[in-house]
């Protein structure tokens, strides 16, 4: 799955209103937990730039 698809999938999971851990996200998307953390950090930086 491309990087942007992963980032959007993570964002949708977080916005669903359910509590979810990085481990659960990594299992659902079949990616490394560290990759999930990097994607979250990238999203946080992007949000800071946009607003």
C-alpha positions as CSV (number, residue, x, y, z in Angstrom):
1,X,0.0,0.0,0.0
2,X,1.4,3.4,-0.9
3,X,2.6,5.7,1.9
4,X,-0.3,8.2,1.4
5,X,-2.9,5.4,1.5
6,X,-1.4,4.2,4.8
7,X,-1.5,7.7,6.2
8,X,-5.1,8.1,5.3
9,X,-6.0,4.7,6.7
10,X,-4.4,5.6,10.0
11,X,-6.2,9.0,10.0
12,X,-9.6,7.3,9.4
13,X,-8.9,4.8,12.2
14,X,-8.1,7.5,14.6
15,X,-11.1,9.6,13.7
16,X,-13.5,6.7,14.1
17,X,-13.9,7.6,17.7
18,X,-12.6,4.2,19.0
19,X,-9.5,4.0,21.1
20,X,-6.8,2.2,19.1
21,X,-3.1,1.5,19.8
22,X,-0.2,1.7,17.4
23,X,0.1,-2.1,17.7
24,X,-3.5,-2.6,16.6
25,X,-3.0,-0.2,13.6
26,X,0.2,-2.0,12.6
27,X,-1.6,-5.4,12.7
28,X,-4.6,-4.1,10.7
29,X,-2.4,-2.4,8.0
30,X,0.3,-5.2,8.1
31,X,3.1,-2.7,8.8
32,X,5.7,-2.3,11.4
33,X,4.7,-0.4,14.6
34,X,7.7,2.0,14.1
35,X,6.2,2.9,10.7
36,X,2.9,3.7,12.3
37,X,4.7,6.1,14.7
38,X,6.6,7.7,11.8
39,X,3.4,8.2,9.9
40,X,1.7,9.8,13.0
41,X,4.7,12.1,13.4
42,X,4.6,13.1,9.7
43,X,0.8,13.8,10.1
44,X,1.4,16.0,13.2
45,X,4.1,18.0,11.4
46,X,1.9,18.4,8.3
47,X,-1.1,19.6,10.4
48,X,1.1,22.1,12.2
49,X,2.2,23.6,8.8
50,X,-1.3,23.7,7.4
51,X,-2.8,25.5,10.4
